[in-house]
Amino acid sequence: MQPRLDELVEAWRGASAHVVAVSDEVGLSPVPATASGRAFRDLLGRLNQRLAAESEEAALVVAGRVVELG
């Protein structure tokens, strides 16, 4: 799975167009009951961090309100 995530981050980094990603914020939800659910949550969280680090802007939307992240 890691090589696929690396490919996605590399494509994100090299994109010349304005790209928008919408993803769940996994740190604000209950801990999944299954090992596979926890693995998915952890992978998605790391991917979100990596894409945000490569982005010019990142925002969190809570209850319809946009919070800009630094």
Biopython code that builds the backbone (N, CA, C, O; Angstrom):
import numpy as np
from Bio.PDB.StructureBuilder import StructureBuilder

atoms = [
    (1, "MET", "N", (0.824, -1.199, 0.000)),
    (1, "MET", "CA", (0.000, 0.000, 0.000)),
    (1, "MET", "C", (0.867, 1.262, 0.000)),
    (1, "MET", "O", (0.511, 2.253, -0.637)),
    (2, "GLN", "N", (1.982, 1.236, 0.696)),
    (2, "GLN", "CA", (2.828, 2.426, 0.799)),
    (2, "GLN", "C", (3.301, 2.943, -0.561)),
    (2, "GLN", "O", (3.278, 4.154, -0.783)),
    (3, "PRO", "N", (3.734, 2.064, -1.484)),
    (3, "PRO", "CA", (4.143, 2.590, -2.796)),
    (3, "PRO", "C", (3.021, 3.347, -3.512)),
    (3, "PRO", "O", (3.277, 4.337, -4.197)),
    (4, "ARG", "N", (1.789, 2.883, -3.354)),
    (4, "ARG", "CA", (0.653, 3.565, -3.993)),
    (4, "ARG", "C", (0.433, 4.950, -3.384)),
    (4, "ARG", "O", (0.131, 5.911, -4.092)),
    (5, "LEU", "N", (0.587, 5.037, -2.056)),
    (5, "LEU", "CA", (0.440, 6.337, -1.397)),
    (5, "LEU", "C", (1.558, 7.278, -1.822)),
    (5, "LEU", "O", (1.325, 8.467, -2.044)),
    (6, "ASP", "N", (2.781, 6.742, -1.936)),
    (6, "ASP", "CA", (3.908, 7.552, -2.400)),
    (6, "ASP", "C", (3.652, 8.072, -3.812)),
    (6, "ASP", "O", (3.964, 9.224, -4.114)),
    (7, "GLU", "N", (3.087, 7.230, -4.677)),
    (7, "GLU", "CA", (2.753, 7.647, -6.046)),
    (7, "GLU", "C", (1.723, 8.775, -6.043)),
    (7, "GLU", "O", (1.833, 9.728, -6.814)),
    (8, "LEU", "N", (0.734, 8.659, -5.178)),
    (8, "LEU", "CA", (-0.295, 9.697, -5.098)),
    (8, "LEU", "C", (0.311, 11.016, -4.633)),
    (8, "LEU", "O", (0.009, 12.066, -5.199)),
    (9, "VAL", "N", (1.151, 10.975, -3.625)),
    (9, "VAL", "CA", (1.780, 12.202, -3.119)),
    (9, "VAL", "C", (2.678, 12.809, -4.197)),
    (9, "VAL", "O", (2.703, 14.029, -4.363)),
    (10, "GLU", "N", (3.402, 11.985, -4.920)),
    (10, "GLU", "CA", (4.265, 12.480, -5.997)),
    (10, "GLU", "C", (3.427, 13.131, -7.105)),
    (10, "GLU", "O", (3.802, 14.185, -7.620)),
    (11, "ALA", "N", (2.312, 12.521, -7.471)),
    (11, "ALA", "CA", (1.422, 13.113, -8.473)),
    (11, "ALA", "C", (0.847, 14.432, -7.978)),
    (11, "ALA", "O", (0.735, 15.392, -8.739)),
    (12, "TRP", "N", (0.485, 14.475, -6.704)),
    (12, "TRP", "CA", (-0.043, 15.704, -6.087)),
    (12, "TRP", "C", (1.003, 16.805, -6.175)),
    (12, "TRP", "O", (0.698, 17.941, -6.539)),
    (13, "ARG", "N", (2.233, 16.456, -5.839)),
    (13, "ARG", "CA", (3.338, 17.416, -5.844)),
    (13, "ARG", "C", (3.585, 17.955, -7.254)),
    (13, "ARG", "O", (3.891, 19.136, -7.420)),
    (14, "GLY", "N", (3.456, 17.104, -8.260)),
    (14, "GLY", "CA", (3.762, 17.500, -9.627)),
    (14, "GLY", "C", (2.606, 18.077, -10.414)),
    (14, "GLY", "O", (2.788, 18.469, -11.566)),
    (15, "ALA", "N", (1.427, 18.140, -9.829)),
    (15, "ALA", "CA", (0.254, 18.631, -10.566)),
    (15, "ALA", "C", (0.404, 20.119, -10.882)),
    (15, "ALA", "O", (0.782, 20.911, -10.019)),
    (16, "SER", "N", (0.109, 20.484, -12.113)),
    (16, "SER", "CA", (0.182, 21.896, -12.497)),
    (16, "SER", "C", (-1.167, 22.590, -12.311)),
    (16, "SER", "O", (-1.235, 23.819, -12.281)),
    (17, "ALA", "N", (-2.232, 21.812, -12.187)),
    (17, "ALA", "CA", (-3.575, 22.369, -11.997)),
    (17, "ALA", "C", (-3.858, 22.575, -10.513)),
    (17, "ALA", "O", (-3.173, 22.019, -9.655)),
    (18, "HIS", "N", (-4.863, 23.368, -10.230)),
    (18, "HIS", "CA", (-5.338, 23.550, -8.855)),
    (18, "HIS", "C", (-6.137, 22.303, -8.486)),
    (18, "HIS", "O", (-7.171, 22.028, -9.094)),
    (19, "VAL", "N", (-5.671, 21.555, -7.504)),
    (19, "VAL", "CA", (-6.304, 20.291, -7.130)),
    (19, "VAL", "C", (-6.888, 20.418, -5.728)),
    (19, "VAL", "O", (-6.258, 20.984, -4.834)),
    (20, "VAL", "N", (-8.087, 19.893, -5.544)),
    (20, "VAL", "CA", (-8.763, 19.927, -4.249)),
    (20, "VAL", "C", (-9.049, 18.497, -3.811)),
    (20, "VAL", "O", (-9.558, 17.693, -4.592)),
    (21, "ALA", "N", (-8.725, 18.188, -2.583)),
    (21, "ALA", "CA", (-9.046, 16.879, -2.008)),
    (21, "ALA", "C", (-10.009, 17.088, -0.850)),
    (21, "ALA", "O", (-9.869, 18.035, -0.076)),
    (22, "VAL", "N", (-10.968, 16.217, -0.741)),
    (22, "VAL", "CA", (-11.906, 16.236, 0.373)),
    (22, "VAL", "C", (-11.768, 14.898, 1.077)),
    (22, "VAL", "O", (-11.900, 13.846, 0.451)),
    (23, "SER", "N", (-11.502, 14.933, 2.381)),
    (23, "SER", "CA", (-11.247, 13.706, 3.117)),
    (23, "SER", "C", (-11.812, 13.817, 4.530)),
    (23, "SER", "O", (-11.975, 14.912, 5.068)),
    (24, "ASP", "N", (-12.099, 12.679, 5.109)),
    (24, "ASP", "CA", (-12.514, 12.665, 6.514)),
    (24, "ASP", "C", (-11.357, 13.057, 7.410)),
    (24, "ASP", "O", (-10.201, 12.766, 7.103)),
    (25, "GLU", "N", (-11.661, 13.714, 8.512)),
    (25, "GLU", "CA", (-10.662, 13.988, 9.542)),
    (25, "GLU", "C", (-10.740, 12.827, 10.521)),
    (25, "GLU", "O", (-11.641, 12.766, 11.356)),
    (26, "VAL", "N", (-9.801, 11.920, 10.413)),
    (26, "VAL", "CA", (-9.889, 10.665, 11.150)),
    (26, "VAL", "C", (-9.592, 10.802, 12.636)),
    (26, "VAL", "O", (-9.947, 9.915, 13.412)),
    (27, "GLY", "N", (-8.962, 11.871, 13.046)),
    (27, "GLY", "CA", (-8.626, 12.031, 14.461)),
    (27, "GLY", "C", (-9.779, 12.498, 15.329)),
    (27, "GLY", "O", (-9.640, 12.572, 16.550)),
    (28, "LEU", "N", (-10.910, 12.812, 14.725)),
    (28, "LEU", "CA", (-12.032, 13.348, 15.492)),
    (28, "LEU", "C", (-13.195, 12.364, 15.600)),
    (28, "LEU", "O", (-14.288, 12.732, 16.031)),
    (29, "SER", "N", (-12.958, 11.126, 15.213)),
    (29, "SER", "CA", (-14.032, 10.140, 15.246)),
    (29, "SER", "C", (-13.676, 9.010, 16.212)),
    (29, "SER", "O", (-12.535, 8.910, 16.662)),
    (30, "PRO", "N", (-14.638, 8.176, 16.525)),
    (30, "PRO", "CA", (-14.357, 7.039, 17.423)),
    (30, "PRO", "C", (-13.295, 6.111, 16.833)),
    (30, "PRO", "O", (-13.125, 6.043, 15.616)),
    (31, "VAL", "N", (-12.597, 5.413, 17.693)),
    (31, "VAL", "CA", (-11.601, 4.437, 17.256)),
    (31, "VAL", "C", (-12.338, 3.232, 16.687)),
    (31, "VAL", "O", (-13.209, 2.669, 17.349)),
    (32, "PRO", "N", (-11.991, 2.826, 15.452)),
    (32, "PRO", "CA", (-12.661, 1.666, 14.854)),
    (32, "PRO", "C", (-12.464, 0.409, 15.700)),
    (32, "PRO", "O", (-11.427, 0.232, 16.339)),
    (33, "ALA", "N", (-13.462, -0.449, 15.695)),
    (33, "ALA", "CA", (-13.433, -1.659, 16.515)),
    (33, "ALA", "C", (-12.555, -2.757, 15.923)),
    (33, "ALA", "O", (-12.094, -3.640, 16.646)),
    (34, "THR", "N", (-12.323, -2.707, 14.618)),
    (34, "THR", "CA", (-11.566, -3.782, 13.971)),
    (34, "THR", "C", (-10.145, -3.340, 13.651)),
    (34, "THR", "O", (-9.865, -2.150, 13.507)),
    (35, "ALA", "N", (-9.263, -4.311, 13.544)),
    (35, "ALA", "CA", (-7.869, -4.018, 13.192)),
    (35, "ALA", "C", (-7.780, -3.389, 11.806)),
    (35, "ALA", "O", (-7.006, -2.457, 11.591)),
    (36, "SER", "N", (-8.578, -3.902, 10.863)),
    (36, "SER", "CA", (-8.543, -3.342, 9.510)),
    (36, "SER", "C", (-9.075, -1.906, 9.499)),
    (36, "SER", "O", (-8.570, -1.065, 8.756)),
    (37, "GLY", "N", (-10.076, -1.628, 10.307)),
    (37, "GLY", "CA", (-10.594, -0.264, 10.410)),
    (37, "GLY", "C", (-9.567, 0.685, 10.985)),
    (37, "GLY", "O", (-9.433, 1.817, 10.520)),
    (38, "ARG", "N", (-8.833, 0.228, 12.004)),
    (38, "ARG", "CA", (-7.780, 1.063, 12.598)),
    (38, "ARG", "C", (-6.634, 1.279, 11.612)),
    (38, "ARG", "O", (-6.067, 2.370, 11.549)),
    (39, "ALA", "N", (-6.290, 0.243, 10.843)),
    (39, "ALA", "CA", (-5.221, 0.376, 9.841)),
    (39, "ALA", "C", (-5.622, 1.389, 8.775)),
    (39, "ALA", "O", (-4.811, 2.220, 8.368)),
    (40, "PHE", "N", (-6.884, 1.319, 8.320)),
    (40, "PHE", "CA", (-7.377, 2.280, 7.332)),
    (40, "PHE", "C", (-7.324, 3.691, 7.893)),
    (40, "PHE", "O", (-6.851, 4.609, 7.224)),
    (41, "ARG", "N", (-7.805, 3.870, 9.120)),
    (41, "ARG", "CA", (-7.796, 5.189, 9.767)),
    (41, "ARG", "C", (-6.377, 5.737, 9.829)),
    (41, "ARG", "O", (-6.152, 6.908, 9.524)),
    (42, "ASP", "N", (-5.416, 4.901, 10.222)),
    (42, "ASP", "CA", (-4.031, 5.344, 10.349)),
    (42, "ASP", "C", (-3.435, 5.724, 9.000)),
    (42, "ASP", "O", (-2.750, 6.740, 8.888)),
    (43, "LEU", "N", (-3.693, 4.904, 7.967)),
    (43, "LEU", "CA", (-3.187, 5.221, 6.628)),
    (43, "LEU", "C", (-3.786, 6.515, 6.094)),
    (43, "LEU", "O", (-3.075, 7.349, 5.533)),
    (44, "LEU", "N", (-5.089, 6.680, 6.269)),
    (44, "LEU", "CA", (-5.743, 7.893, 5.791)),
    (44, "LEU", "C", (-5.218, 9.117, 6.531)),
    (44, "LEU", "O", (-5.005, 10.166, 5.925)),
    (45, "GLY", "N", (-5.011, 8.989, 7.820)),
    (45, "GLY", "CA", (-4.468, 10.108, 8.590)),
    (45, "GLY", "C", (-3.084, 10.508, 8.110)),
    (45, "GLY", "O", (-2.795, 11.696, 7.968)),
    (46, "ARG", "N", (-2.222, 9.521, 7.857)),
    (46, "ARG", "CA", (-0.879, 9.829, 7.359)),
    (46, "ARG", "C", (-0.937, 10.440, 5.957)),
    (46, "ARG", "O", (-0.194, 11.374, 5.653)),
    (47, "LEU", "N", (-1.816, 9.917, 5.109)),
    (47, "LEU", "CA", (-1.963, 10.485, 3.772)),
    (47, "LEU", "C", (-2.453, 11.930, 3.852)),
    (47, "LEU", "O", (-1.931, 12.797, 3.152)),
    (48, "ASN", "N", (-3.440, 12.196, 4.688)),
    (48, "ASN", "CA", (-3.931, 13.567, 4.864)),
    (48, "ASN", "C", (-2.793, 14.495, 5.283)),
    (48, "ASN", "O", (-2.676, 15.604, 4.762)),
    (49, "GLN", "N", (-1.959, 14.053, 6.213)),
    (49, "GLN", "CA", (-0.829, 14.868, 6.676)),
    (49, "GLN", "C", (0.146, 15.147, 5.540)),
    (49, "GLN", "O", (0.614, 16.273, 5.375)),
    (50, "ARG", "N", (0.446, 14.116, 4.762)),
    (50, "ARG", "CA", (1.405, 14.273, 3.677)),
    (50, "ARG", "C", (0.876, 15.212, 2.596)),
    (50, "ARG", "O", (1.613, 16.063, 2.099)),
    (51, "LEU", "N", (-0.394, 15.063, 2.231)),
    (51, "LEU", "CA", (-0.953, 15.943, 1.210)),
    (51, "LEU", "C", (-1.040, 17.382, 1.709)),
    (51, "LEU", "O", (-0.777, 18.314, 0.950)),
    (52, "ALA", "N", (-1.401, 17.571, 2.955)),
    (52, "ALA", "CA", (-1.453, 18.923, 3.517)),
    (52, "ALA", "C", (-0.071, 19.569, 3.519)),
    (52, "ALA", "O", (0.058, 20.765, 3.258)),
    (53, "ALA", "N", (0.964, 18.779, 3.813)),
    (53, "ALA", "CA", (2.334, 19.301, 3.824)),
    (53, "ALA", "C", (2.787, 19.735, 2.437)),
    (53, "ALA", "O", (3.637, 20.618, 2.316)),
    (54, "GLU", "N", (2.234, 19.131, 1.387)),
    (54, "GLU", "CA", (2.593, 19.455, 0.010)),
    (54, "GLU", "C", (1.712, 20.560, -0.573)),
    (54, "GLU", "O", (1.918, 20.975, -1.714)),
    (55, "SER", "N", (0.745, 21.035, 0.186)),
    (55, "SER", "CA", (-0.258, 21.961, -0.335)),
    (55, "SER", "C", (0.017, 23.397, 0.080)),
    (55, "SER", "O", (0.628, 23.665, 1.115)),
    (56, "GLU", "N", (-0.448, 24.303, -0.751)),
    (56, "GLU", "CA", (-0.347, 25.730, -0.425)),
    (56, "GLU", "C", (-1.392, 26.130, 0.605)),
    (56, "GLU", "O", (-1.178, 27.055, 1.388)),
    (57, "GLU", "N", (-2.521, 25.433, 0.603)),
    (57, "GLU", "CA", (-3.608, 25.728, 1.538)),
    (57, "GLU", "C", (-4.163, 24.424, 2.084)),
    (57, "GLU", "O", (-4.171, 23.402, 1.398)),
    (58, "ALA", "N", (-4.625, 24.469, 3.320)),
    (58, "ALA", "CA", (-5.338, 23.338, 3.918)),
    (58, "ALA", "C", (-6.380, 23.923, 4.857)),
    (58, "ALA", "O", (-6.129, 24.915, 5.543)),
    (59, "ALA", "N", (-7.552, 23.300, 4.881)),
    (59, "ALA", "CA", (-8.640, 23.805, 5.718)),
    (59, "ALA", "C", (-9.375, 22.633, 6.356)),
    (59, "ALA", "O", (-9.412, 21.528, 5.814)),
    (60, "LEU", "N", (-9.943, 22.894, 7.490)),
    (60, "LEU", "CA", (-10.791, 21.942, 8.202)),
    (60, "LEU", "C", (-12.192, 22.543, 8.211)),
    (60, "LEU", "O", (-12.367, 23.709, 8.567)),
    (61, "VAL", "N", (-13.181, 21.758, 7.824)),
    (61, "VAL", "CA", (-14.559, 22.233, 7.836)),
    (61, "VAL", "C", (-15.298, 21.543, 8.958)),
    (61, "VAL", "O", (-15.393, 20.316, 8.993)),
    (62, "VAL", "N", (-15.825, 22.345, 9.884)),
    (62, "VAL", "CA", (-16.560, 21.820, 11.037)),
    (62, "VAL", "C", (-17.909, 22.509, 11.080)),
    (62, "VAL", "O", (-17.975, 23.737, 11.141)),
    (63, "ALA", "N", (-18.978, 21.745, 11.050)),
    (63, "ALA", "CA", (-20.329, 22.286, 11.103)),
    (63, "ALA", "C", (-20.540, 23.373, 10.047)),
    (63, "ALA", "O", (-21.196, 24.384, 10.301)),
    (64, "GLY", "N", (-19.980, 23.150, 8.874)),
    (64, "GLY", "CA", (-20.144, 24.093, 7.785)),
    (64, "GLY", "C", (-19.261, 25.320, 7.855)),
    (64, "GLY", "O", (-19.372, 26.215, 7.017)),
    (65, "ARG", "N", (-18.390, 25.373, 8.841)),
    (65, "ARG", "CA", (-17.489, 26.532, 8.990)),
    (65, "ARG", "C", (-16.078, 26.114, 8.586)),
    (65, "ARG", "O", (-15.600, 25.048, 8.972)),
    (66, "VAL", "N", (-15.428, 26.959, 7.814)),
    (66, "VAL", "CA", (-14.079, 26.680, 7.327)),
    (66, "VAL", "C", (-13.063, 27.260, 8.292)),
    (66, "VAL", "O", (-13.113, 28.440, 8.637)),
    (67, "VAL", "N", (-12.135, 26.406, 8.724)),
    (67, "VAL", "CA", (-11.034, 26.825, 9.584)),
    (67, "VAL", "C", (-9.755, 26.619, 8.779)),
    (67, "VAL", "O", (-9.386, 25.484, 8.475)),
    (68, "GLU", "N", (-9.078, 27.715, 8.433)),
    (68, "GLU", "CA", (-7.829, 27.615, 7.683)),
    (68, "GLU", "C", (-6.745, 27.041, 8.593)),
    (68, "GLU", "O", (-6.612, 27.436, 9.751)),
    (69, "LEU", "N", (-5.975, 26.100, 8.044)),
    (69, "LEU", "CA", (-4.877, 25.505, 8.784)),
    (69, "LEU", "C", (-3.574, 26.121, 8.291)),
    (69, "LEU", "O", (-3.410, 26.373, 7.098)),
    (70, "GLY", "N", (-2.657, 26.359, 9.208)),
    (70, "GLY", "CA", (-1.393, 27.022, 8.864)),
    (70, "GLY", "C", (-0.395, 26.197, 8.153)),
    (70, "GLY", "O", (0.690, 26.682, 7.830)),
]
sb = StructureBuilder()
sb.init_structure("model")
sb.init_model(0)
sb.init_chain("A")
sb.init_seg("    ")
for serial, (resi, resn, name, xyz) in enumerate(atoms, 1):
    if name == "N":
        sb.init_residue(resn, " ", resi, " ")
    sb.init_atom(name, np.array(xyz, "f"), 0.0, 1.0, " ", f" {name:<3s}", serial, name[0])
structure = sb.get_structure()
